[in-house]
Amino acid sequence: ETAVYGLSYYEREICQPLYDDVAAARQAYRESLEKVRWKKNGTKFALYDKKTGKMVSKTYDKYWEWSGDRAIVSNNQKFGYIDKNGKEIVPVIYDDMKLKHTEEGILAKKDGKWGFVDWQGQPVLPFQYDVLSNILDNGLVAVNIGGQAVNNQGTIDGGLWGYIDIHGRVIAPVKYNYVGSQWTDGLGQSGRKNKCRG
C-alpha cells in the first residue's frame, strides 16, 4: 500500500492527503493561497488569474517555484523573471541564472559570461566572468576570469579569482589563484589551488 500525504493545522485539514511526499503537499498548499496559478497552454505554460480565469502572462517552456513575488521562467533555453501580475520584470534573454538572488538583483549569464543585473534587467556589473559561486552566507560572490569547470564538485581549472558583493560592487579584484568562502573586513583566503569553495 502506497502512503499519501496532506497537511493539517491544529487538527484542521488544510491540504488533502493526495501527495507522494510532504514537500509536494506543502507546495500544493502554498499554491492554493496564491491569486494566480500556472496552467498548461498547449505545449507551454502561462500564468492565470484564479478568479477570472484570464491568462495574465506570456507563455513559457518552463517555470520555477515562486521566490517571494518572483519566479524564473524560460523560453528556448533563455531565462528571465516574471512577477505575480504576469509582468516580465527581467527579460528572457539570459543563457543561465543563479536561483539564489537578492533584493538588489540577479547573477545572470549572457554570451558565455556571467555578470550582475538589477530587477529591471540593467547590468550592474559587466558580463565578464567565466565562473562564479552562488551567493555566499556573507553576501559575497567568488568570481573567476579565465577558468573553466572540470567537474561537478566545484573544481575550476585555471583563471584568477576575486570577490563581488550582492550590490554588484567589486570587493576584491580578480588577481588571486585561489579564494575561499570567507572575506571579512578585507581579510580573505587565498592560495595556489584553483578551486572555489562555496
Secondary structure, DSSP 8 states (H G I E B T S, - for coil): ----EEEEETTEEEEEEEESSHHHHHHHHHHHHSSEEEEEETTEEEEEETTT--B-S--BSEE---BTTEEEEEETTEEEEEETTS-EEEEEEESEE-S---SS-EEEEETTEEEEE-TTS-EEEEEEESEE----TTSEEEEEES-EE-STTSBEES-EEEEEETTS-EEEEEEES-EEEEEETTEEEE-SS-B---
